[in-house]
Amino acid sequence: MNKTTNKFSPEVRERAVRMVLDGAGQHGFRWQAIMSIAAKIGCSANTLNDWVKKAEIDSGRRAGIPAEMTEKMKALERENRELRQANEILRKASAYFAMAELDRRSK
């Protein structure tokens, strides 16, 4: 989830995107449709344009990385980071106990 709070529910986003994609022919240009619909729902035109682009990427109509894949990548990066930290802790603990064993044997 984003760090910022989302003012619009997923249903409102989906409906607005659908309205843009369905109504682009009515308005002549997509940007006109975006501006009209954004004013109706109370968001900026750029925000709605971003939603439309993401929807097109997720549906395969536009090149890019789908949201599902992005979430998987983030989860894998987080897991990788945690595993690296755990390995570092184990490496330090191993070195500590190896030194303690050497000290014990030398006495």
KEKEKOL-110658 format. One record per residue (C-alpha): chain; x, y negated, z. Coordinates in pm, whole numbers, plus 50000, padded with zeros to 5 digits. Layout:
BEGIN
node mol: A, px: X, py: Y, pz: Z
...
//
This chain:
BEGIN
node mol: A, px: 50000, py: 50000, pz: 50000
node mol: A, px: 50118, py: 49650, pz: 49936
node mol: A, px: 50244, py: 49437, pz: 50220
node mol: A, px: 49990, py: 49172, pz: 50127
node mol: A, px: 49626, py: 49227, pz: 50204
node mol: A, px: 49405, py: 49299, pz: 49907
node mol: A, px: 49109, py: 49065, pz: 49892
node mol: A, px: 48928, py: 49270, pz: 49630
node mol: A, px: 48809, py: 49627, pz: 49669
node mol: A, px: 48914, py: 49890, pz: 49417
node mol: A, px: 48556, py: 49898, pz: 49286
node mol: A, px: 48561, py: 49523, pz: 49211
node mol: A, px: 48897, py: 49557, pz: 49039
node mol: A, px: 48781, py: 49849, pz: 48826
node mol: A, px: 48462, py: 49669, pz: 48727
node mol: A, px: 48649, py: 49349, pz: 48638
node mol: A, px: 48899, py: 49544, pz: 48426
node mol: A, px: 48617, py: 49730, pz: 48253
node mol: A, px: 48441, py: 49400, pz: 48184
node mol: A, px: 48758, py: 49256, pz: 48029
node mol: A, px: 48820, py: 49561, pz: 47812
node mol: A, px: 48455, py: 49586, pz: 47704
node mol: A, px: 48401, py: 49213, pz: 47661
node mol: A, px: 48719, py: 49113, pz: 47483
node mol: A, px: 48542, py: 49127, pz: 47147
node mol: A, px: 48262, py: 48904, pz: 47275
node mol: A, px: 48498, py: 48627, pz: 47377
node mol: A, px: 48716, py: 48642, pz: 47070
node mol: A, px: 49043, py: 48673, pz: 47255
node mol: A, px: 49131, py: 48882, pz: 47557
node mol: A, px: 49265, py: 48583, pz: 47748
node mol: A, px: 48931, py: 48405, pz: 47715
node mol: A, px: 48757, py: 48712, pz: 47856
node mol: A, px: 49008, py: 48729, pz: 48141
node mol: A, px: 48963, py: 48363, pz: 48230
node mol: A, px: 48583, py: 48391, pz: 48220
node mol: A, px: 48564, py: 48705, pz: 48433
node mol: A, px: 48833, py: 48588, pz: 48678
node mol: A, px: 48631, py: 48271, pz: 48744
node mol: A, px: 48320, py: 48481, pz: 48808
node mol: A, px: 48482, py: 48711, pz: 49063
node mol: A, px: 48702, py: 48445, pz: 49225
node mol: A, px: 49054, py: 48556, pz: 49139
node mol: A, px: 49323, py: 48400, pz: 48926
node mol: A, px: 49343, py: 48484, pz: 48558
node mol: A, px: 49700, py: 48611, pz: 48602
node mol: A, px: 49589, py: 48850, pz: 48875
node mol: A, px: 49314, py: 48992, pz: 48658
node mol: A, px: 49555, py: 49016, pz: 48365
node mol: A, px: 49793, py: 49219, pz: 48587
node mol: A, px: 49506, py: 49452, pz: 48682
node mol: A, px: 49421, py: 49502, pz: 48315
node mol: A, px: 49784, py: 49576, pz: 48226
node mol: A, px: 49813, py: 49831, pz: 48509
node mol: A, px: 49489, py: 49998, pz: 48400
node mol: A, px: 49618, py: 50022, pz: 48044
node mol: A, px: 49947, py: 50172, pz: 48164
node mol: A, px: 49765, py: 50424, pz: 48384
node mol: A, px: 49538, py: 50525, pz: 48096
node mol: A, px: 49829, py: 50558, pz: 47853
node mol: A, px: 49723, py: 50275, pz: 47623
node mol: A, px: 50030, py: 50069, pz: 47712
node mol: A, px: 50390, py: 50173, pz: 47767
node mol: A, px: 50510, py: 50175, pz: 48126
node mol: A, px: 50529, py: 50382, pz: 48441
node mol: A, px: 50184, py: 50483, pz: 48575
node mol: A, px: 50095, py: 50393, pz: 48935
node mol: A, px: 50086, py: 50760, pz: 49036
node mol: A, px: 50443, py: 50811, pz: 48917
node mol: A, px: 50556, py: 50491, pz: 49089
node mol: A, px: 50412, py: 50613, pz: 49420
node mol: A, px: 50585, py: 50951, pz: 49379
node mol: A, px: 50915, py: 50777, pz: 49309
node mol: A, px: 50878, py: 50558, pz: 49619
node mol: A, px: 50799, py: 50863, pz: 49833
node mol: A, px: 51100, py: 51052, pz: 49695
node mol: A, px: 51329, py: 50753, pz: 49750
node mol: A, px: 51205, py: 50724, pz: 50110
node mol: A, px: 51259, py: 51098, pz: 50167
node mol: A, px: 51606, py: 51076, pz: 50010
node mol: A, px: 51697, py: 50784, pz: 50238
node mol: A, px: 51574, py: 50973, pz: 50546
node mol: A, px: 51770, py: 51285, pz: 50448
node mol: A, px: 52087, py: 51081, pz: 50395
node mol: A, px: 52044, py: 50932, pz: 50742
node mol: A, px: 51988, py: 51276, pz: 50894
node mol: A, px: 52298, py: 51411, pz: 50717
node mol: A, px: 52504, py: 51120, pz: 50848
node mol: A, px: 52386, py: 51187, pz: 51202
node mol: A, px: 52466, py: 51557, pz: 51169
node mol: A, px: 52810, py: 51478, pz: 51023
node mol: A, px: 52892, py: 51250, pz: 51317
node mol: A, px: 52760, py: 51501, pz: 51570
node mol: A, px: 52962, py: 51778, pz: 51411
node mol: A, px: 53278, py: 51568, pz: 51425
node mol: A, px: 53209, py: 51478, pz: 51789
node mol: A, px: 53162, py: 51842, pz: 51893
node mol: A, px: 53465, py: 51953, pz: 51692
node mol: A, px: 53678, py: 51697, pz: 51880
node mol: A, px: 53528, py: 51809, pz: 52212
node mol: A, px: 53613, py: 52171, pz: 52129
node mol: A, px: 53971, py: 52076, pz: 52040
node mol: A, px: 54005, py: 51882, pz: 52365
node mol: A, px: 53868, py: 52176, pz: 52563
node mol: A, px: 54112, py: 52420, pz: 52398
node mol: A, px: 54414, py: 52195, pz: 52452
node mol: A, px: 54361, py: 52181, pz: 52828
//
